[in-house]
Structure formats: C-alpha cells, structure tokens
C-alpha cells in the first residue's frame, strides 16, 4: 500500500505518475473510511485529491505556503503531511486531528482557517511579508468557487492584482459551496467551463494531432505542453485580467499530468495568477457524487449504503423553517434569507413552500443582513437564517443597518452554543454577547423545539429586531416543561421553586439545570429553575421573585463577558446589592474540538458540573 509510505511531502515527489494515480485512489478510500467512522467533510475533500497531490508534487511545503480557504478540502493535505495515523484514528475527536487547517497542529498548515473567503487575503499577507524579508518562497491560495460568492475575495483580488505581488490563486471550481452556488459569478465560471470557442479549439487540437501519421511522443508532448497556454484567448477570462491577474484555465482538476505541468509553469511566473481548476465534488464515492450537498458535512455513516448511523434528534433549523413556512401562508410579508446554507439551516423547507420569498445570497453574510434591512424598511418581515459563528461577520450591518432603525428583521441563529467536532472556528458562544449589546435588539433562546416554535410565532408579531438562537439538534422536553400559553417579549418562566438556590438558565442549559437541581436536592440543597429565555430584555419581576433564594446561579452556553450573567450582576448591583450570585458560562478561552457532551463537561456546564459549582460556592 503506497499510502503508508507517505510520511511527508518529500515522499510524494518520489512517486511516478502511475504511483500518483494509484495513490489518489488509496487516499479516496482512506477519506471515505475515516469520515464514515468519525464524521466530517466528505464530498469537498474527495473532489480535491488530485489537486492536492499535484500541489505537493510541485511545491515544497512547508517552505512554500499552501493556504486552504475554509479547509473543507484539506484532508488530503493532512494525510500527505505526516498525519495519516492521527487522521485515521482521531479525526475531529477530542485531542486529535482537527477537521480544519490548524497552524498549531503542523508547520505545513500555513494558516488556521474555518470561515470562507479568507485565503486570498491571508496569502497576500504572506506574499508581501516574503517580499519585505527578501525571501523567495511561493504562496498558493486554494479557494473554492463557493468562497468567491463572498465579497472579501474581491477586496483581496483587487488589492493583489493592482500591486502585482507574486501570488498564485487556485479556484477549485465544482459548482458548489455547501449547497449549489448562486449568483452572477457562478454563472460566469460556468460560462468559462462551457465556452464554445474553447471546446471547439480543444477538439481541433486533438483531431489535428490524430491526423499526423506516426507522430512522435516528443512532438505530441511539445504540442500538449502549450495547449493550455494557447487556449486562454479562446476563453473569456477578461474579468480576472481586469483585476490584474493572469488567468489560466479551465483545467481538468482530476488530470494529474496536466495539473503538474500547469503548476510547474506557474512557479516560473512573477506576476499574480489565477488557475481555474474544475473538479467533481464527491469524486469517487457514488452517494457523494450524486448528492454532494447532502455529503458536504456528514455524521458517521455506512460506507456500503451511505446511510447515516444512529438516530438524530430534530433539527432545530428545520423546525424553525417549518413553523415559519406555516406562518407565511397567511402573511405575504414573511420572507427568508440565508447565506449559502439552505440545507444547513433547514431553510430549504421554507424555500420549497415559498420559493418566491426565499433568497440564498451566497457566502455573503453582510449583504444578507443589509438586504434584509432594505426589505424590512420597505414593508417586508424578513428572517435571516445563519450559523452563529458566521453571523459574527455581519456585526456592523446588524448594528448600523438593522438596529439603529429598529427594523423588524428576525435572526434565526443556528448552531449556537458549543458545536462539537467543528471546533474553535465554529463555536457559537459569542452571540448572546454581541447581540445583547445592541440597542433595540431582543435576544431569546428556547429550551427545546416546542419553545422554539412559540418564539418563532412571537417574532412574527413583534415589530422590531429580534434574534432567536438555538443549537443544531433539539429535543422536546415534554409537557412537564411545556405550557400552551403564548409568550411575551422579555418574559421568563418559573419551572420549579427552590429556597436555597435558584438557577437562571438559558436555552440548552435549562435541562442541565433541572438535572442539577435534582442532584442538589439529593444532597439537601433546595434548588429551583427559571427558564430565562430572554437574555434581553431581562424579566425584572421574575428576577425579583428569585431573590427569595439565598444564591442565584446563571447558566449559559456563552462566554461570560456580555452574557446573561453579567446582565444579572449589573441588575443586582443596582437593585439588590450584596445578594449572592454565581455566574457559570463558557470560560475565557477557545474550546477545542470534541463531542458536545465532553465540551460541556470541560466547561463545567453539564448537570454534574453545575451542581458541583453550586456546592463549592455553598461551602459543601
């Protein structure tokens, strides 16, 4: 098996072309087997195998810098840079190999990544540092065509092109980001791929060579060598030319010989270049090729069938989308906006029901928010569905374009709280803070899917900015924690009484607090629980009633700074100075990848951890 002999990029350079082809097949088998076991990003990585092999065959990593955008296509890179054993055994597991590039994990990972559209900016920074320091290494940014729906790419391209800095940008074009790409640029790339003049020229070259009797191998290779350079005038790459880049492509991203030849030529150039490489997302594994969006990021699955292992809880995003779609039946103002994630956020449910009022704007969170603000200013009731970690990118637009005018935009903040295997770049533990600090914003977190439905219904009636944050998967905690009463903005709910301790819990922490209260009662501590579902505004009346307990305990799956705990402390300082308060939250550090249950335990936010913290505070 060739793969076991590859311990560094230097080993890749020793392979013959036949061995490289065989190695590509072994890598695909390894990726499928490993992701089936651990979960992870499958289809995008399968599509980038030959591309990454060719990069390591031509360039000298870590001296040359390979910058992967997002990192959804970096698994082959990890395998080829000495991490095969860790990849197979520990991918996305606690203490194991990250699912994204991590500079702290390997000196071959030039840049820590996890969000789209950043690679060209980071690579340009490295290239300029090289020039200042008088070094001569190459810098290559590998960017998916989906990332090019994000505006940050064009800021970087504009800067790099006008400066003439030596830089290689590879567009890995598979017509997909997480879902199918949208927008004018996607159509432009499709036009380049399907250019009639290029395809006619390519056929002509092939037929001409075939007509030459007994053409020698050297002659054939000589003509082949220049075919990709000659074809450029037949393909309209003027857009990239106008930005100051030399455009080369499109190139078959699964043809190792061509890729290696093109990359070798690119090394010789001193001007900024864009290499347009066309790949197939999910290449080599039929279920992923057939449904690349469904197999972008997957839980563990059965290789033979592609079926996911085990049972899944209800997707909170799909629950919210279904409730919103039902409300939209009777309210033409309701519309939904997402940023390249109709499947991830569950909003494809709304899109199927109301396609004329559903907008996928691509990886462009800032645009999504301001567009929604424009719709709200014109009489619509827009809902913006985005992951918590990605909504951070649109903070300025939320603050300035939505909240100043108190416009009725509702944010459905998916993947809130600790997210498990995706790790540091994806933890949704800042949204309660960055949203609560904004004037006019209402911030809520449901305890379960039943509560989520009620909050969506409430948001439809509310005429102002509102955010509803929830984790990926939700539970129905049942009638014992459910009421059929309509909710009111800022209203908390007393679930159980306690004279010694009162938990003020948010979202997923409500169930943990309930379990912790049972554990405390077994040790003689009478503990109650309030569902503090509104972080802003807080329920001052219920908070006053909670002062009957000796100790107030806030529990939130968010950093302490700016969260519920600090808001309660500020209120206590003004209205009940001296009353004892214990604030439990995510500690002031980035939480590494692990199972959500383990992350909660590490942060002291599981039921036992909550109970232990209370007992320690009480001196027991």
Buried (B, 14 or more C-beta within 10 A) or exposed (E): EBBEEBEBBEBBEEBEEEEBBBBBEBBBBBBBEBBBBBBBBBBBBBBBBBBBBBBBBBBEBBEBBBBBBBBBBBBBBBBBBBBBEBBBEBBBBBEBBBBBBBEEBBEBBBBBBBBBBBBBBBBBBBBBEBEEEEEEBBBBBBBBBBBBBBBBBBEBBEBBBEBEBBBBBBBBBBBBBBBBBBBEBBEBBBEBBEBEEBBEBBEEBEEEBEEEEEEEEEEEEEBBEEBBEEBBEBBBBEBBBEBBBBBBBBBBBBBBBBBBBBBEBBEEEEEBBBBBBBBBBBBBBEBBBEEBBBBBBBBEBEBEEBEBEEEEEBBBBBBBBBBBBBBBEEEEBBBBBBBBBBBBBBBBBBBEBBEEBBBBBBBBBBBBBBBBBBBBBEEBBBBBBBBBBBBBBBBEBBBBBBBEBBBBBBBBBBBBBBBBBBBBBBBBBBBBBBBBBBEBBBBBBBBBBBBBBBBBBBBBEBEBBBBBBBBBBBBBBEEEBBEEEEBEBBBBBBBBBBEBBBBBBBBBBBBBBBBBBEBBBEEEBBBBBBBBBBBBBBBEEBBEBBEEBBBBBBBBBBBBEBBBBBBBBEBBEEEEEEBEBBBBBBBEEEBBBBBBEBBBBBBBBBBBBBBBBBBEBBEE
